[in-house]
Amino acid sequence: MLSFSFIFLFKLINFRNFIEKYSIMENNVNIKLFESKKIRTHWDEAEEKWYFSVVDVVEALTDSSNPRDYWFKMKTRVKSEDGIELSTICRQLKLISSDGKKYMTDCADTKSLFRIIQSIPSPKAEPFKQWLAKVGYERMQELQDPAQSLDRARENWKRLGRSEKWIQQRMTGQETRNKLTDYWKEAGVKEQDEFALLTNIIHQEWSDLTVKQHKALKGLKTQNLRDHMSEAELIFTALAEFSTRQIAETEDAKGLKENTKAGKKGGAIAKNARKELESKTGKNVVTGENFLPKAKEKSPLNPPQEGLKD
């Protein structure tokens, strides 16, 4: 059972499709890194320009523990001092939050972001402006050569201290996830709530933990669970989702009810493989280990190397 399951898992990746999807993941929303700080971005195809989450930029420049409050107070201050409504130069877009759901978020293009940055006293302002220019230039390169987006994704993970094997598996798993959610959309499954429900069913079936319980085991709060999985956890998550899609396609599953059944069957395949591996190695696949900085967690999977930060 184990070898059969893994043969299917490692045959699933198609790099051309991955390159096309990875750069436009989650409806043109993706994550970019500025000095290891995650900034949600949206590429507007019609306008051919980037939009950036303002609260993410505020957090990156100020290291504020409450960037939303900082942004609210900053708008009030700028309006009082300069008579300018910063909200009017922003655009509200639905971006994915740390809980996996989409919320309307203040976003700004490069020009508007330059104006906002003027009102943020930060030594990082100038480096950030240079970073903005670099992001714009790289996008033009990616439009001409999509493979470059894959290379940059790898570099981002490397800067966060991930190994090559981990990066490869994280990318493979994301492609598996993309194909599954594409199927769900076509099968009439509603996004957000129903996607989250099905994901939780599959996850609980293979791991014996809900997503929430798995995050608690790892000591995570708002962090993305998959970003803190071990290579083995990523592999079994991908196997469960790959198996689910194969079964759903075979059974022509439609709607939430039928895809729930497919999810349980797909998760069970990964669960059986997990148990077989654990019986052979004597080691648990699901663990409480994570990639949190050492100061916050005593046993990270990869202790940060010199010069690297998570």
N, C-alpha and C positions, 0 to 999 in steps of 0.2 A: 504493500500500500504506500509506504513512504517514498520509495524510488519512483513509482508511477506518478504520484502527486507532484514530485519535484520536477519530473520531466516536463509535465504540463506547465508548471510555473515558469521554468527557464526558457520555454519556447514562446512565451506570450509577448515579449517586447518587440516592437517594431519602431526602429529609431526615427524613421522619417515622420511617422505619425506623432511620435513623442515630441520631436523638435517643433512641429507645427502647433501642438496643443500646449506644451509647457510654457511657451511665451505668451499665450492668451488664456491661461488657466483661470477658471472661475469668472467667465464672462468678461474677459479683458482686464481682470484685476490680478496683479501679481505683486510680489514682495521684492523690494530692492533694499540693499544695505548701505547705510552711511555710517562708517565707523562702528560696525556691528549692530547698529540700531535698525530695526525693521521699519520700513516705510511703505505703506500700501499705495499702489499706483494704479492708474487706469489709462489705457491708451485709447483715445477717441479716434476711430478710423476715419470718420467724416471730416473732423477738424485737423487730423494728422498732428496731434500734440498730446503731451502727457498731462495728466492731472494727478496731484499729490494730496494725500490725506494731511490736512493742516495740523490736526492734533498729534499725528505721528512726527511731523516736522518739529513741532513745539517740544515734544518729548526729547527728540534727538539733540536739539540745540540747547535745551535748558536742564535736561536730566530731572525734570520735575516729576514728582511722585503722583501728581494729579494734573496731567496735561490738559484735560478737558476744562478744569476749573481755571487753569492758567490762561487758556485761550478765551474763555468767557470774560475774565477780568481784563484781559488785554484789549478786547474789543471795546469794552466800556471805557477804558482809559484813553484809547486812541480817539474815540468819538468825542470825549470830553476835552481832550487837549488839542486835537487837530480838526475836529468836526468831520471826520471821515468814518463812514460805516464800512468796516472791513468785510462784513458779510456780503455786501453788494458786489465785491470783486471775487467772491467765491461761488462755487457751483455745488449743489448738493447731489451726491451720487450714492448709490447703494453699494457699500463695501462690506466685505465679510469681516466680522468681529472675532474676537478670541473664542467666543462661544459657538462659532460655526454658523451663526445666522447673519443675515445682511441687514444693515441699518443705514438710514440716510446720514451721510457724513459730509462735513464741510471739506471741499476740495478746491485746490487752486492750480491754475496753469503756471508755467514758469514765470511769466511776466508778473502776475498777481502775487506769486510767492516772493519775488524780490521785494515788493512793497511791504508785505507782511514781515519779512525778515528784518527790515529797517527798524521795526518797533520791538525787536527782541535783542536785548543787550547780551550778547554771547560771543565769546572768543572763537566759537565754531562757525560764525556767520560766513566769513570769507571762504573757508574750506568748503562749506556747504554750497556756496554759489558756484564754485569750481566743479563740485560734484554734479550740480544741476546741468551745467553745460556738457559735462561728460556723458550724462544719461541721455541727453538729446542727441549727441553725436553717435552714441552706440546704437540708438534706435534706428538711425538712418543706415548704419552698417548692417543691422539685423534684417532690415527690409530687403537689402540686396543679397544677404547671405544668412538665412535663418539658422544655420548651424551655429552661428556665433552666440545665440541666446543660450544654447546648451552649454557651451564652454563657460559662459559667464555664470550660469547657475552652479556649475561645478566649483568655480572660483569662490563664489559666495559661501558655499558649504565648507570649503577648505579654510576660509578665514575664520569660520566658527569652530575650527578644530576637528572636523569630521574626517574619518579615514576614507580612502578611495573606495573600499568595499562598501562602506556604509552609504556613501553618496550614490554609488551605482544602484544599490538596492532601494534607496529612497526614491530615486527617479523612476526605477522600474515599477515600484509600487504606485507612484502617482499616475503613471500611464495606465495601469490596471484600473485604478480608481476612476480615471477619466472615461474609460470605455464602459464601465459599469453605469456611471451616472448618465452617460449618453443614452444607454439602453433604457434606463428608467424614464428619462424624459420622453422618449419615443413610445414607451409603454403606458404613458398616462399617469405616472407617479408625480405627485406635486412636489416641487422643490422645497427646500428649507425643512419644514417640520417632518414631512414624510421621508425625505432623504435621511434626515437625522435618525428617525425611528428605524428605518431599514438598516442603516449603518450600525446602530446599537444592537440590533437583533443578530446580525452577522458576527459582530465582535464578541458578544456574549456567548454565542454558540461555539466559537472556536477557542476562546480564552477562558471561559467560565467566569468572566467578569464583565460588567457593563463598562462602557467608556468612562463613566464617572468614577467607578470603583478602581479602574486601572490607573486613572490620573491620580486618584487619592493615594494609591499604593506607591506611586512614583514621587509623591509630594508636589504635584503640579497644581497650579491654580488656573491662571489664564493662558498658560503655555499650550501650544499644540502638542497633543499626545504623540503623534507620529514623529515629530521632531526629536522626541526623547525616547524613542523605541530603540532596542538593540537591533542588530542585524537580523537575528533570529525572529524577533517579534515582527519586524517589517516583512520578512519572508512569509510568515504564516498569515499575516493580515492580507497580503497580496494573494496568497493561495486561496484563502476563504472568499475573497472578492472575485477572483478569476473563476473559481468553481461556481460561484453564484451566477455570474453572467452566462457561463456555458450552459448551466441547467435552465436558467430563465429563457435563453434563446431556444433551447431544445423543446421546452414545454410551451413556448410562445406566451410566457406569463404577461398578464395585463393588470394594471392597477396595483394598489397597495396589497390587497389580500393575497393574490397569486404570487407576487414578488416576495412577500413575507415567507411563503412556503419555500420558494427557491432559495431565499437567504438562509433559512435554517438548514436546508440540505447542503448548501455550499459551505456553510460554517462547520457542519458536521464532518465534512471531508477533511478540512484543515485540523479539526479537533482530533480526529483519529490519527492523522499524521503526527501531530504534536505529541500525543500520548505515546506513540511508537518510538519517536525520537527520545523522549524523556526516559522511557524504559531501557533504552540502549545506552544512554549516556549518564543517567542518574542525576541529570541537571534539569531544573525548571526552565522552560522557555520564557514564561511570563515572570518578570522580576520587578523589584522596586527601584532598580538602578535607573539613572537618568543622566542628562548632559548639563545639569544646572552647574553654575560656577561653584568652585570648591568651597567658597565662604558660606554658601547656602545649603550645600549638600555634601555629606561626608564621603559618599561613594559613587562618584560619577563613573560612567562607563569608560570614557577616555579622559584621563587626567590631562588638563590643558598643558600643551608643550610650551616651552619658553617662547615668549613673544606672541602666543596665540591666546585669544580669549573667546569664551563661548558667548 
